[in-house]
């Protein structure tokens, strides 16, 4: 994201990474992203506490991998239908 700040429209972040935490990625996104760029969390651990922490870090949405995949896909599809979206 730092190397290509204008080359993305949607960042999908899991909170549990092989190295480090997705919370650090979310904090970095909060600083680097433009208003038209979306950041969402897709995690197996989307408890209310996690959702609240993610909202405080400025994410646009949080989806649970186990129960909200359809909602996540619809969210992505809706972003693709937005006017002015460039690939």
C-alpha positions in Angstrom: 0.0 0.0 0.0 2.9 2.3 0.7 4.6 1.5 -2.6 1.4 1.8 -4.7 -0.9 4.2 -2.8 -3.1 5.0 -5.8 -3.3 1.4 -7.2 -6.0 0.0 -5.0 -9.7 0.5 -4.3 -10.4 -2.2 -1.7 -8.1 -3.6 1.1 -9.4 -6.8 2.7 -7.6 -7.4 6.0 -7.6 -10.4 8.2 -6.8 -9.7 11.8 -4.6 -12.8 12.4 -1.6 -12.8 10.2 1.4 -15.0 10.0 3.6 -12.1 11.1 2.1 -9.3 13.2 -1.5 -8.3 13.5 -4.1 -7.0 11.1 -4.8 -4.2 13.6 -1.4 -2.7 12.6 -2.4 -2.9 9.0 -5.7 -1.2 9.7 -3.9 1.6 11.6 -1.6 2.1 8.6 -4.5 2.2 6.2 -6.2 4.9 8.3 -3.1 7.1 7.6 -2.5 6.2 4.0 -5.8 5.7 2.3 -7.8 8.2 0.2 -11.5 8.9 0.8 -12.5 6.7 -2.2 -10.5 3.7 -1.0 -12.3 1.1 1.1 -10.9 -1.0 4.0 -12.8 -4.0 5.3 -12.0 -6.8 7.8 -12.8 -10.4 6.9 -12.1 -12.6 9.8 -13.0 -15.7 11.7 -13.0 -13.6 14.9 -15.5 -10.9 14.2 -16.8 -10.5 17.8 -18.4 -7.2 18.9 -15.2 -6.2 20.5 -13.2 -6.8 17.3 -15.9 -4.9 15.3 -15.6 -2.0 17.7 -11.8 -1.9 17.6 -11.9 -2.1 13.8 -14.5 0.8 13.6 -12.2 2.9 15.9 -9.4 2.3 13.3 -11.6 3.6 10.5 -12.6 0.5 8.6 -15.7 0.7 6.4 -17.1 -2.8 7.3 -16.4 -6.0 9.2 -17.4 -9.4 8.0 -17.3 -12.8 9.6 -15.8 -15.5 7.4 -18.1 -18.1 8.8 -21.4 -16.4 8.6 -21.2 -13.2 6.4 -19.4 -14.3 3.2 -22.5 -13.5 1.1 -22.7 -10.0 2.6 -19.0 -9.5 2.0 -19.4 -10.5 -1.7 -22.4 -8.2 -2.1 -20.3 -5.4 -0.6 -17.6 -6.0 -3.1 -20.0 -6.2 -6.0 -21.6 -2.9 -4.9 -18.2 -1.3 -4.9 -17.6 -2.5 -8.4 -20.9 -0.9 -9.6 -19.9 2.6 -8.2 -19.5 5.3 -10.9 -15.9 6.3 -11.5 -14.4 3.1 -10.2 -11.2 2.4 -12.1 -9.4 -0.9 -12.4 
